[in-house]
Amino acid sequence: MFRLSNTYAWISLASIVLVAVVLSAVYRHFAVANLISMGERDTVALTHAFANSLEPRWFDWVDEASTLPADTVRADERTAALLALTKQQMHGTDVAKIKIYGLNGHTAFSTELKQIGEDKSGNNGYLAARAGRAATELTHRDKFSAFDKVVENRNLLSAYIPLRHRETAQVRVVFELYSDVTELMQDINRTQAWVTAVVTLALAVLYGLLFLVVRVADKLIRSQYDQLQQNAHALGQTRDELEQSVRERTAQLEQTNAGLVSAWNAAQRATQVKGEFLGEISHALREPLSGLIGSANRLSASALDASQRHHMEHIQSCSEALRGAVERSLWRAAPAAEPPGRASARAETSASTVG
C-alpha cells in the first residue's frame, strides 16, 4: 500500500531544504547587489570629493606620468607627495588602494608603487570608465597590499570612476579605488544565516503541522484500506462458499436427474413390457372374438325365433363390448411405444379384418 506519510515526509523535507537554499541565495544575491550599488555610489562620491581636493597641477602630473617610464615616475618627488596626500585624505575610510590611469591606459599613480606603469588599456573596468561609465566588481583576495600593510582574506569592492574636465566635461583621468567591505560581507553572511534559520524554522513548523494532518489522513486511509481488505476477504469467502454450495447442489441435481432418467427408462421398459403383454393378450383374444362375432353374425342372419334372436343379439353386444375394451387397452399402452394414431389405425385395420 502507498505510504502517504513517508512520501510526504521525504518530499517535504527536500522541499524545505530547497526553499531554504533558494531563499538564502536570493537574499544573498540582492544583498550583494545592494552592497555593490551602495558601494558604487559611495565610491563615486568619495572619488569626486578627493578629486575636488586636488590641485590642477596633480592632474597635469598624471597626464605626464602616464607617458614616462615607471622607474622615473616612482623616483619623482611629486609621486611621493601625491602618495602622502592620498594617505592623508583616505585616512579613516574603508579605501584600501587608489590607482590613477591616464587616457592611454597606463597606471600613472598607485598607492602600491610597484604597480605604476602597468598597462590596463584592455581592462573592461578601465574601458567602461574611459567611456564615461562607472564600473564596479566585488572580489575576494587572500592577500592584498593596502596603503601601508598587507591584509589577508578580505572582500574588496573595486570601482573604476571617470573624472571629467570641469569645462569640457571630457574624461580626463580614471580613478580605481579598492574599498574594504569585509565587515559588510560578514554582516550579510550573518544576516543570511539568520534569514536561512528563520525561514527553515518557519518551514519546519509548517512542515510539522502539515505532517500531523497528513499522518491523521494516512491513518484514516489505512483504516479504510484495512476495512476494504477485510470486506474483500469476507466477500471472497462468501463467494467460495456460494460456489461450493452451487457445486454441491449441481451434484445433487445431477444425481436426481440420473435417478429420474433411470426411473424414466424403467418406466419406458415397463410400458414396453405392458404393451407387449397387452398386444399378446389382444392378439390372443382377437381371433376368438373375431370368430365368435363372425359366427354370431351368420347365426343372426338365419331363421331364429324371438328368444334365440334375443340371446344372439346379447352375444353380439357382449362381443363388441369386449373387442372395444381390448382396443382401448391397446390404445392406452400405445403412447410409450408408438404414436396413438398408429395404434388407432392398427385397431381399425384389425376391426375391419374381423368384420
C-alpha positions as CSV (number, residue, x, y, z in Angstrom):
1,M,0.0,0.0,0.0
2,F,1.2,3.6,-0.8
3,R,2.6,5.1,2.4
4,L,1.4,8.7,2.3
5,S,3.2,9.9,5.5
6,N,6.6,8.6,4.5
7,T,6.4,10.0,1.0
8,Y,5.2,13.4,2.3
9,A,8.0,13.4,4.9
10,W,10.8,13.0,2.4
11,I,9.3,15.2,-0.3
12,S,8.5,18.0,2.2
13,L,12.0,17.7,3.8
14,A,13.6,18.0,0.4
15,S,11.3,20.9,-0.5
16,I,12.1,22.7,2.8
17,V,15.9,22.4,2.2
18,L,15.4,23.5,-1.4
19,V,13.3,26.5,-0.5
20,A,15.7,27.5,2.3
21,V,18.7,27.3,0.0
22,V,16.9,29.2,-2.8
23,L,15.7,32.0,-0.4
24,S,19.1,32.2,1.1
25,A,20.7,32.5,-2.3
26,V,18.1,35.1,-3.4
27,Y,18.7,37.1,-0.3
28,R,22.5,37.0,-0.7
29,H,22.1,38.0,-4.4
30,F,20.0,41.0,-3.6
31,A,22.1,41.9,-0.6
32,V,25.3,41.8,-2.6
33,A,23.7,43.7,-5.4
34,N,22.6,46.3,-3.0
35,L,26.1,46.4,-1.4
36,I,27.7,46.9,-4.9
37,S,25.2,49.6,-5.8
38,M,25.7,51.5,-2.5
39,G,29.5,51.0,-2.7
40,E,29.5,52.4,-6.2
41,R,27.6,55.5,-5.1
42,D,29.8,56.0,-2.1
43,T,33.0,55.4,-4.1
44,V,31.9,57.8,-6.8
45,A,31.1,60.5,-4.1
46,L,34.4,59.8,-2.3
47,T,36.4,59.9,-5.6
48,H,34.8,63.2,-6.5
49,A,35.5,64.6,-3.1
50,F,39.1,63.5,-3.3
51,A,39.5,64.9,-6.8
52,N,38.0,68.2,-5.8
53,S,40.6,68.5,-3.1
54,L,43.4,68.1,-5.6
55,E,45.0,71.0,-7.3
56,P,45.0,71.0,-11.1
57,R,48.8,70.5,-11.2
58,W,48.3,67.0,-9.9
59,F,46.2,66.1,-13.0
60,D,48.9,67.6,-15.2
61,W,51.3,65.3,-13.4
62,V,49.1,62.3,-14.0
63,D,49.0,63.1,-17.7
64,E,52.7,63.4,-17.8
65,A,53.5,60.3,-15.7
66,S,51.3,58.1,-17.9
67,T,53.8,58.7,-20.7
68,L,57.1,58.4,-18.6
69,P,59.0,55.2,-17.7
70,A,57.8,53.5,-14.5
71,D,61.1,53.9,-12.6
72,T,61.2,57.6,-13.4
73,V,57.7,58.1,-12.1
74,R,58.4,56.2,-8.9
75,A,61.5,58.2,-8.2
76,D,59.8,61.6,-8.8
77,E,59.2,63.6,-5.7
78,R,55.7,64.5,-7.0
79,T,54.7,60.9,-6.8
80,A,55.8,60.7,-3.1
81,A,53.9,64.0,-2.4
82,L,50.8,62.6,-4.1
83,L,51.1,59.4,-2.1
84,A,51.3,61.3,1.2
85,L,48.3,63.5,0.2
86,T,46.3,60.4,-0.8
87,K,47.0,58.6,2.5
88,Q,46.1,61.8,4.4
89,Q,42.8,62.2,2.5
90,M,41.8,58.5,2.8
91,H,42.8,58.0,6.4
92,G,39.9,56.6,8.4
93,T,38.0,55.4,5.4
94,D,37.5,51.9,4.0
95,V,39.6,52.7,0.9
96,A,42.4,50.1,0.7
97,K,44.1,51.3,-2.5
98,I,43.9,54.0,-5.1
99,K,45.2,53.9,-8.7
100,I,45.0,56.7,-11.3
101,Y,45.2,55.9,-15.0
102,G,46.0,58.2,-17.9
103,L,43.9,58.2,-21.0
104,N,46.4,55.8,-22.7
105,G,45.6,53.1,-20.1
106,H,48.9,53.3,-18.2
107,T,48.9,53.4,-14.4
108,A,50.2,56.9,-13.7
109,F,49.9,56.5,-9.9
110,S,49.2,53.8,-7.3
111,T,49.4,53.6,-3.6
112,E,51.3,50.4,-4.3
113,L,54.2,51.9,-6.1
114,K,55.3,48.8,-7.9
115,Q,52.1,48.8,-9.9
116,I,53.0,52.2,-11.5
117,G,53.5,51.8,-15.2
118,E,51.2,48.8,-15.7
119,D,49.1,48.8,-18.9
120,K,45.4,48.4,-18.2
121,S,44.2,49.6,-21.6
122,G,42.5,46.3,-22.2
123,N,40.8,46.1,-18.8
124,N,37.0,46.1,-19.0
125,G,36.6,48.2,-16.0
126,Y,39.0,50.8,-17.3
127,L,37.4,50.8,-20.7
128,A,33.9,51.4,-19.2
129,A,35.3,54.3,-17.1
130,R,37.2,55.6,-20.1
131,A,33.8,55.7,-22.0
132,G,32.3,57.7,-19.1
133,R,30.6,54.9,-17.1
134,A,31.5,53.8,-13.6
135,A,32.2,50.1,-13.2
136,T,32.3,48.0,-10.0
137,E,33.3,44.5,-9.1
138,L,33.2,42.5,-5.9
139,T,36.2,40.2,-5.3
140,H,37.8,38.2,-2.6
141,R,41.6,38.3,-2.0
142,D,43.6,36.0,0.1
143,K,46.3,38.7,0.3
144,F,46.1,42.3,-0.7
145,S,48.5,45.2,-0.5
146,A,46.8,48.2,1.2
147,F,48.2,51.6,1.9
148,D,50.8,50.6,4.5
149,K,50.3,46.9,5.0
150,V,49.3,43.6,3.5
151,V,45.9,42.4,4.6
152,E,44.6,38.8,4.2
153,N,41.3,37.2,3.5
154,R,39.5,40.4,2.6
155,N,36.4,41.2,0.4
156,L,37.1,44.2,-1.8
157,L,34.9,46.3,-3.9
158,S,36.9,47.7,-6.8
159,A,35.4,50.7,-8.7
160,Y,36.6,52.4,-11.9
161,I,35.5,56.1,-11.8
162,P,35.8,58.5,-14.7
163,L,36.8,62.1,-13.7
164,R,35.8,64.8,-16.2
165,H,37.3,68.1,-17.1
166,R,35.3,70.9,-15.4
167,E,35.0,73.0,-18.5
168,T,34.9,70.5,-21.4
169,A,33.2,67.6,-19.5
170,Q,35.6,65.2,-21.2
171,V,37.0,62.3,-19.3
172,R,40.4,63.5,-18.0
173,V,41.7,60.6,-15.8
174,V,40.3,57.3,-14.5
175,F,40.4,56.5,-10.8
176,E,40.4,53.0,-9.4
177,L,39.5,52.6,-5.7
178,Y,39.5,49.4,-3.7
179,S,37.1,49.6,-0.7
180,D,37.3,47.0,2.0
181,V,33.8,45.7,2.5
182,T,34.8,42.6,4.6
183,E,32.7,43.7,7.6
184,L,29.7,44.4,5.3
185,M,30.1,41.0,3.8
186,Q,30.3,39.4,7.2
187,D,27.1,41.3,8.2
188,I,25.5,40.0,5.0
189,N,26.6,36.4,5.8
190,R,25.3,36.7,9.4
191,T,22.0,38.1,8.2
192,Q,21.9,35.4,5.5
193,A,22.4,32.8,8.2
194,W,19.6,34.3,10.4
195,V,17.3,34.6,7.4
196,T,18.0,31.0,6.5
197,A,17.5,29.8,10.1
198,V,14.2,31.8,10.5
199,V,12.9,30.6,7.1
200,T,13.9,27.0,7.9
201,L,12.3,27.2,11.4
202,A,9.1,28.6,9.9
203,L,9.0,26.0,7.2
204,A,9.8,23.3,9.8
205,V,6.8,24.5,12.0
206,L,4.6,24.4,8.9
207,Y,6.0,21.0,8.0
208,G,5.2,19.7,11.4
209,L,1.6,20.9,11.3
210,L,1.1,19.6,7.8
211,F,2.8,16.3,8.8
212,L,0.3,15.9,11.7
213,V,-2.6,16.4,9.2
214,V,-1.1,14.0,6.7
215,R,-0.4,11.4,9.4
216,V,-4.0,11.5,10.6
217,A,-5.2,11.3,7.0
218,D,-2.7,8.4,6.4
219,K,-4.1,6.5,9.4
220,L,-7.7,7.1,8.2
221,I,-6.8,5.9,4.7
222,R,-5.0,2.8,6.2
223,S,-8.0,2.1,8.4
224,Q,-10.4,2.3,5.4
225,Y,-8.0,0.2,3.3
226,D,-7.8,-2.5,6.0
227,Q,-11.6,-2.4,6.2
228,L,-11.9,-2.8,2.5
229,Q,-9.4,-5.7,2.6
230,Q,-11.5,-7.4,5.3
231,N,-14.7,-6.8,3.3
232,A,-13.0,-8.2,0.2
233,H,-11.8,-11.2,2.2
234,A,-15.2,-11.8,3.6
235,L,-16.7,-11.4,0.2
236,G,-14.2,-13.9,-1.2
237,Q,-15.1,-16.4,1.5
238,T,-18.8,-15.9,0.8
239,R,-18.2,-16.3,-2.9
240,D,-16.2,-19.5,-2.3
241,E,-19.0,-20.9,0.0
242,L,-21.6,-20.0,-2.6
243,E,-19.6,-21.7,-5.4
244,Q,-19.2,-24.7,-3.2
245,S,-22.9,-24.7,-2.4
246,V,-23.7,-24.4,-6.1
247,R,-21.3,-27.3,-6.9
248,E,-23.0,-29.5,-4.2
249,R,-26.5,-28.5,-5.4
250,T,-25.4,-29.2,-9.0
251,A,-24.1,-32.6,-8.0
252,Q,-27.4,-33.4,-6.2
253,L,-29.4,-32.2,-9.2
254,E,-27.2,-34.4,-11.4
255,Q,-27.8,-37.4,-9.1
256,T,-31.6,-36.6,-9.0
257,N,-31.6,-36.3,-12.8
258,A,-29.7,-39.6,-13.1
259,G,-32.3,-41.2,-10.9
260,L,-35.2,-39.7,-12.9
261,V,-33.6,-40.8,-16.1
262,S,-33.2,-44.3,-14.6
263,A,-36.8,-44.2,-13.5
264,W,-37.9,-43.0,-16.9
265,N,-36.0,-45.7,-18.6
266,A,-37.5,-48.3,-16.2
267,A,-41.0,-46.8,-16.8
268,Q,-40.3,-47.0,-20.5
269,R,-39.3,-50.6,-20.2
270,A,-42.3,-51.3,-18.1
271,T,-44.6,-49.6,-20.6
272,Q,-43.0,-51.6,-23.3
273,V,-43.4,-54.8,-21.4
274,K,-47.0,-53.9,-20.7
275,G,-47.6,-53.0,-24.3
276,E,-46.1,-56.3,-25.4
277,F,-48.2,-58.2,-22.8
278,L,-51.4,-56.4,-23.9
279,G,-50.5,-57.0,-27.5
280,E,-50.1,-60.7,-26.9
281,I,-53.4,-60.7,-24.9
282,S,-55.3,-58.7,-27.5
283,H,-53.9,-60.9,-30.3
284,A,-54.9,-63.9,-28.3
285,L,-58.4,-62.5,-27.8
286,R,-58.9,-61.1,-31.3
287,E,-59.1,-64.4,-33.2
288,P,-61.6,-66.0,-30.8
289,L,-63.6,-62.7,-30.7
290,S,-63.5,-62.4,-34.5
291,G,-64.6,-66.0,-34.8
292,L,-67.3,-65.5,-32.2
293,I,-68.6,-62.3,-33.8
294,G,-68.5,-63.8,-37.3
295,S,-70.4,-66.8,-36.1
296,A,-72.9,-64.6,-34.3
297,N,-73.4,-62.5,-37.4
298,R,-74.0,-65.6,-39.5
299,L,-76.4,-67.1,-37.0
300,S,-78.4,-63.8,-36.7
301,A,-78.9,-64.0,-40.5
302,S,-80.6,-67.4,-40.2
303,A,-84.1,-68.1,-39.1
304,L,-84.3,-67.7,-35.3
305,D,-87.2,-67.4,-33.0
306,A,-87.6,-64.4,-30.8
307,S,-85.9,-66.0,-27.8
308,Q,-82.9,-67.2,-29.9
309,R,-82.6,-63.8,-31.6
310,H,-82.6,-62.0,-28.2
311,H,-79.8,-64.2,-27.0
312,M,-77.9,-63.8,-30.2
313,E,-78.1,-60.0,-30.0
314,H,-76.9,-60.2,-26.4
315,I,-73.9,-62.3,-27.6
316,Q,-73.1,-59.8,-30.3
317,S,-73.3,-56.8,-28.0
318,C,-71.1,-58.5,-25.4
319,S,-68.6,-59.5,-28.1
320,E,-68.5,-56.0,-29.5
321,A,-68.1,-54.6,-25.9
322,L,-65.2,-57.0,-25.2
323,R,-63.5,-56.1,-28.5
324,G,-63.9,-52.4,-27.7
325,A,-62.3,-52.9,-24.2
326,V,-59.3,-54.8,-25.8
327,E,-58.8,-51.9,-28.4
328,R,-59.0,-49.3,-25.6
329,S,-56.4,-51.2,-23.5
330,L,-54.1,-51.3,-26.6
331,W,-54.6,-47.6,-27.2
332,R,-53.7,-46.7,-23.6
333,A,-50.5,-48.7,-23.8
334,A,-49.6,-47.4,-27.3
335,P,-48.1,-43.8,-26.4
336,A,-45.0,-45.2,-24.7
337,A,-44.1,-47.3,-27.6
338,E,-45.8,-45.8,-30.7
339,P,-48.0,-42.8,-31.5
340,P,-51.6,-43.1,-30.7
341,G,-52.5,-42.5,-34.4
342,R,-50.7,-45.7,-35.5
343,A,-52.4,-47.7,-32.7
344,S,-55.8,-46.4,-33.7
345,A,-55.1,-47.1,-37.3
346,R,-54.0,-50.6,-36.5
347,A,-57.0,-51.2,-34.3
348,E,-59.3,-50.1,-37.1
349,T,-57.5,-52.3,-39.5
350,S,-57.9,-55.2,-37.2
351,A,-61.6,-54.4,-36.7
352,S,-62.2,-54.3,-40.4
353,T,-60.3,-57.5,-40.9
354,V,-62.5,-59.2,-38.3
355,G,-65.7,-57.8,-39.8
